[in-house]
Amino acid sequence: MARTQEQNDKMSLATKHKIMVAGLRLFSRKGFSKTSVKDIAQTAGISTGLIYCHFSTKEELFGEILKKTIKEMSKAVRFLDDSNISPTQTFAGLTANLLKDIQSSEDLSDYFLLITRCILEKDALNQMEEFKKSDLLLFENTAKLIEKGQDLGEFKQGNSYKLSLMFFSVIQGIADMKLFMGDKYIAPEVSDIMAFLLK
């Protein structure tokens, strides 16, 4: 019995997802220039030709992965804008979500590693500029949230942007350690991370 269009679409989406996961893993760990389309196909368990059904070039795949990262960052920025809850609750929620994502999947760790690798290897494509803007917006919005918490007496005083960068440096370090140690890594609690900020 022939597959329906809906079944074909689901299979196509599943294949594209496999390609993007494999691409993310390899680009982050080997670098853009040292990763071939053949490597990605082998890691995804599909043929090289099937990759070209979804992405015309390796650059296009890399661009899609960065776009997905930017989309995820934008969600975090929107989460920070929720004024219905206190800065402490918002910050705790953001921290808990990031820790959960790092613990449950290597994707977030790979995103952090990919960006670091691109910056160091000068592999950055046009999309990297867009990613940088998105990243900087996240840092700035986090700094605004910290300022709000300081004004309300919830957070310690200090340069809010510096505290924002410190927070994301800690998160990136956690992501890197999780990749390095795998299942042996014991993540800190939300309260451990927020201790630098709470009064």
Buried (B, 14 or more C-beta within 10 A) or exposed (E): EEEEEEEEEEEEEEBBEBBBBBBBBBBBBEBBEEBEBEBBBBBBEBEEEBBEEBBEEBEEBBBBBBEBBBEBBEEBBEBBEEEEEEBBEBBBBBBEBBBEBBBEEBBBBBBBBBBBBBEEEEBBBEBBEBBBEBBEBBBBBBBBBBBBBBEEEBBEEEEBBEBBBBBBEBBBEBBBBBBEEEEEBEBEEBEEBBEEBEE
